[in-house]
Amino acid sequence: MPVTWGTITETNKYLYIAEELPFLTVLPTAGKVYLRETISGTTLWRIVVIPPAIYDGPALATAMTTALGAGYTVAYTAVASTLGNLTITTANTYTILSRASMLRDNLFNGNLIPKYDLQDASDILGTTTTDASGVLTLGHGLGYRRIQLSVGSYIFDTLATELQTQLNTGSSLSTYTVSQNSTTSRLTISNADPLKFHVYPESYLFNNVFSFQGYTEPFHASDSITGFSGKAVLHGNTLTAASHVNVLAYHSLFINSTLGSHSDTLGPIGQSTIARKVVIDHPSFVHDFHSLPFDYITLEKQSISSIRFRVTDWRGQTVEMSDWSLSVVLVPEDEF
């Protein structure tokens, strides 16, 4: 089996990063407020929209007052070392639904909502995890960016250069720098901007599928290559990878086949069509000699007119590659 897939492939080419935005920035894709209110005993559901702009505190309060409409007043209060608070006053009973509530319920006024693309203002209003009414603690808006690394083969130095180039393409922050530690083989991403950036590892995204607004699975993240992995969101102005760079896109591959009763194997995510696991033990060519006496699949009595094979990664995604070969040996069960 020739190793022809390179370092960055179609299934591991992304880095998910969110950048804090200056002042109180409302983006066109992040201005919706999901509002549930009770007026004269009647429950109403409204989606109000804050116009996109870069606001200071008083200007955001004015925009919120206008968006909420008659009966609402919004005032801004400056708070040291924070972006301040908004206080909403009304005779109505109301709740601003958090992003967490929207994702949990998957409904708004009985209608399905696109969980991966709420376009909500939760980041700036401080309502990502908790419903709110009365006082809102403001935070930075976030610009969600899916960084795409170019498909191809890399070494340590060239991977760092490619990552730095793509981070700086379309960034709202100052210049990114990607440095290398030759002792630990780890990368460090730095940005001198006072605002922070947040890296969302694939493990976190897998367990929080709709946390990175605007995108959904499959994520095809580059964690195993760049080393920026983990089960929590990484954030700061300087981030060092949790693990070393590995320029091999795959460590194990799986040969899947239409042969067999599909009851002899159980893959990493429950696959039952795997005929063989292949250990990737060489950067250019793999000669799989790790056979064991019990490495087999059972065939029921049947007429075989065609056999289909494909090579996949541990997720079951097909690996694009050049020609490869294998041998299929049929052995009577009583002779095995």
C-alpha positions in Angstrom: 0.0 0.0 0.0 1.7 3.2 -1.1 1.3 6.2 1.2 0.0 8.7 -1.3 -2.4 10.8 0.9 0.0 13.4 2.3 -0.1 15.2 5.6 -3.2 17.4 5.2 -6.1 15.7 3.4 -9.7 16.5 2.8 -10.6 14.9 6.1 -8.2 16.8 8.4 -7.7 20.2 6.9 -9.5 22.6 9.2 -8.7 24.5 12.4 -11.7 26.1 14.2 -10.9 29.4 15.8 -13.1 32.3 17.2 -11.7 35.8 17.6 -12.9 38.4 20.1 -14.2 41.5 18.3 -13.5 45.1 19.4 -15.8 47.2 21.6 -19.3 45.8 21.4 -19.4 44.5 17.8 -22.6 43.0 16.5 -22.1 41.0 13.3 -24.8 40.5 10.6 -24.7 36.8 11.5 -24.9 37.3 15.2 -27.6 39.8 16.0 -30.7 37.8 16.9 -32.3 37.9 20.3 -34.8 35.1 21.0 -37.4 36.6 23.3 -40.2 35.0 25.2 -42.6 37.5 26.9 -45.9 37.4 28.7 -48.3 40.3 28.1 -51.7 40.4 29.7 -51.5 36.6 30.4 -50.6 35.8 26.8 -47.2 34.3 26.0 -45.6 35.7 22.9 -42.4 34.6 21.1 -40.4 37.2 19.2 -37.0 37.2 17.4 -35.6 40.8 17.6 -32.6 41.8 15.6 -29.8 44.2 16.8 -28.6 46.0 13.7 -24.9 45.1 12.8 -22.5 47.8 14.0 -19.5 48.5 16.3 -21.2 50.0 19.4 -20.1 51.6 22.6 -22.3 50.9 25.7 -24.8 53.7 25.4 -25.2 53.2 21.6 -25.9 49.4 22.2 -28.5 50.3 24.8 -30.2 52.6 22.3 -30.2 50.0 19.6 -31.6 47.4 22.0 -34.4 49.7 23.1 -35.3 50.2 19.4 -35.2 46.5 18.6 -37.3 45.5 21.6 -39.9 48.1 20.8 -42.6 49.9 22.8 -42.7 49.2 26.5 -39.0 48.5 26.8 -36.2 50.7 28.1 -32.5 49.7 28.1 -29.8 51.5 30.0 -26.1 51.0 30.0 -23.9 50.9 33.1 -20.2 51.0 32.9 -18.4 48.5 35.2 -14.6 48.6 35.8 -12.5 46.0 34.0 -15.5 44.7 32.1 -17.6 45.8 29.1 -20.4 46.8 31.4 -24.0 45.9 31.9 -27.4 46.5 30.2 -30.5 46.8 32.4 -33.8 46.1 30.6 -36.9 47.7 32.2 -40.4 46.7 31.1 -43.9 46.0 32.6 -43.9 42.7 30.8 -42.6 39.4 32.1 -39.9 38.3 29.6 -36.9 36.0 29.2 -34.0 36.2 26.7 -33.4 32.5 25.8 -29.8 31.4 26.0 -28.0 29.6 23.3 -27.9 26.5 25.5 -31.7 26.6 25.9 -32.2 27.0 22.1 -29.9 24.0 21.4 -31.5 21.9 24.1 -35.1 22.5 23.0 -34.4 22.7 19.2 -37.7 24.7 19.0 -38.8 28.3 19.1 -42.5 28.9 19.3 -43.0 25.3 18.1 -40.8 25.7 15.1 -37.6 23.9 14.4 -34.5 26.1 14.4 -31.2 25.5 12.7 -29.1 24.6 15.7 -25.8 25.1 13.9 -26.8 28.6 12.6 -28.8 30.4 15.3 -27.2 33.8 14.4 -27.8 34.7 18.0 -26.3 37.6 20.0 -25.5 35.4 23.0 -21.8 36.0 23.0 -22.2 39.8 23.3 -25.2 39.7 25.7 -23.7 37.0 28.0 -26.4 34.5 27.4 -24.5 31.6 25.9 -25.3 29.2 28.8 -28.0 30.9 31.0 -31.4 32.5 30.2 -31.5 36.1 31.3 -33.8 39.0 32.2 -33.2 42.3 34.0 -29.5 42.8 33.9 -27.2 41.5 31.1 -23.5 41.2 31.6 -21.9 42.2 28.3 -19.0 40.3 26.7 -17.0 40.4 23.5 -18.7 39.3 20.3 -16.9 36.4 18.6 -16.0 36.0 14.9 -16.1 32.3 14.1 -13.6 31.3 11.5 -12.9 27.9 10.0 -9.3 28.0 8.9 -8.5 25.7 5.9 -5.0 24.4 5.5 -3.9 23.5 2.0 -4.0 19.8 1.2 -0.5 18.4 0.7 2.6 17.0 2.4 4.4 18.9 5.1 7.4 18.8 7.4 7.6 20.6 10.8 8.8 23.9 9.4 6.5 24.1 6.4 3.4 23.1 8.5 4.1 26.0 10.8 4.4 28.4 7.9 1.2 27.2 6.3 -0.7 27.5 9.6 0.6 31.0 10.1 -0.4 32.0 6.6 -3.9 30.8 6.9 -4.4 32.3 10.4 -3.5 35.7 9.0 -5.8 35.4 6.0 -9.1 37.2 6.9 -8.2 37.7 10.6 -9.7 40.6 12.6 -6.9 40.5 15.1 -3.2 41.6 14.8 -0.7 39.5 13.1 -0.5 35.8 14.1 2.9 34.2 14.7 3.4 30.4 14.7 6.7 29.3 16.3 8.3 25.9 16.6 10.0 24.2 19.5 12.4 21.7 18.1 12.9 20.0 21.5 9.2 19.2 22.0 8.1 19.3 18.4 5.2 21.5 19.4 3.8 24.6 17.8 2.9 27.8 19.5 0.3 30.3 18.2 0.8 33.9 19.4 -1.0 37.2 18.7 -0.1 40.5 20.4 -3.6 41.9 20.1 -5.2 42.7 23.5 -8.2 40.7 22.3 -8.0 36.9 22.7 -8.5 34.1 20.2 -10.2 30.7 21.0 -9.3 27.4 19.4 -12.0 24.7 19.4 -10.4 21.2 19.3 -12.3 18.4 17.5 -12.8 16.4 20.7 -14.7 19.4 22.1 -16.7 19.9 18.9 -17.5 16.2 18.8 -19.1 16.5 22.3 -20.6 19.9 21.7 -21.7 19.7 18.1 -23.4 23.1 17.7 -21.0 25.2 19.9 -19.2 26.6 16.9 -21.9 28.6 15.2 -22.1 28.5 11.4 -20.6 25.0 11.0 -21.5 21.5 11.9 -20.1 18.0 11.6 -18.2 16.4 10.0 -15.6 18.8 11.3 -12.5 17.3 9.6 -10.2 19.1 12.1 -6.4 19.0 12.0 -5.9 18.4 15.7 -3.9 15.1 15.2 -1.5 16.9 12.8 -1.0 20.3 14.5 -1.3 19.1 18.1 -3.9 21.6 19.2 -6.1 19.0 20.7 -8.1 18.6 23.9 -11.6 18.3 25.4 -12.0 22.0 26.2 -11.8 25.2 24.3 -8.3 26.7 24.3 -8.1 30.5 24.6 -5.6 33.3 25.2 -3.1 35.4 23.3 -0.5 32.6 23.2 -1.4 28.9 22.9 1.0 26.0 22.8 -0.2 22.7 21.4 -1.0 20.0 23.8 0.9 17.4 21.7 3.6 17.3 19.1 3.2 17.7 15.4 2.7 14.4 13.5 3.0 14.7 9.7 1.4 11.3 9.1 -2.2 11.8 8.4 -3.2 8.3 9.6 -1.8 5.9 12.1 -4.2 3.0 11.4 -6.3 2.3 8.4 -9.1 -0.2 8.0 -9.9 -2.4 5.0 -13.7 -2.7 4.7 -15.3 -5.5 2.7 -18.7 -6.6 1.5 -17.6 -10.2 2.4 -18.4 -11.8 5.6 -21.3 -12.1 8.0 -20.5 -8.7 9.5 -20.4 -10.1 13.0 -16.7 -10.8 13.5 -15.5 -7.2 13.8 -16.3 -4.1 15.8 -14.6 -0.9 14.7 -13.8 2.3 16.7 -17.3 3.7 16.2 -19.1 0.4 15.8 -18.3 -0.5 12.2 -19.0 -4.1 11.4 -17.7 -4.3 7.8 -14.0 -4.2 8.7 -12.0 -7.1 7.3 -8.6 -6.0 8.5 -6.8 -3.2 10.5 -3.6 -1.9 8.8 -0.9 -0.3 11.0 0.8 2.6 9.2 4.4 1.9 10.1 6.3 3.7 7.3 6.0 7.2 5.8 6.0 6.1 2.1 5.0 2.5 1.7 3.1 0.1 4.0 3.7 -3.7 3.8 1.2 -5.1 6.2 2.7 -8.1 7.9 1.0 -7.9 11.2 -1.2 -10.9 10.6 -2.3 -13.1 13.5 -3.9 -16.6 13.6 -7.3 -15.2 14.6 -7.3 -12.4 12.0 -10.2 -13.6 9.9 -13.9 -13.0 9.0 -16.5 -15.7 8.6 -18.2 -16.4 5.3 -21.6 -18.1 5.2 -22.4 -20.5 2.3 -23.1 -18.3 -0.6 -22.4 -17.6 -4.3 -20.0 -14.7 -4.7 -20.4 -12.7 -7.9 -18.6 -9.5 -6.8 -16.5 -8.2 -3.9 -16.1 -4.6 -3.0 -13.4 -3.2 -0.8 -12.5 0.3 0.5 -9.9 1.7 2.8 -11.2 4.0 5.6 -9.9 5.9 8.6 -11.1 5.1 12.1 -14.3 7.2 11.5 -15.3 5.2 8.5 -14.4 7.9 6.0 -12.9 6.7 2.7 -9.2 7.4 2.2 -8.4 8.6 -1.3 -5.3 6.9 -2.5 -3.6 5.3 -5.6 -3.8 1.6 -6.5 -3.1 -0.9 -3.7 -3.3 -4.7 -3.5 -4.3 -7.5 -1.1 -4.8 -11.2 -1.1 -8.0 -13.0 -0.1 -7.4 -16.5 1.2 -10.5 -18.8 1.7 -10.0 -21.6 4.3 -12.5 -24.2 5.3 -13.6 -23.7 8.9 -12.6 -27.2 9.9 -9.1 -26.6 8.7 -8.6 -23.2 10.3 
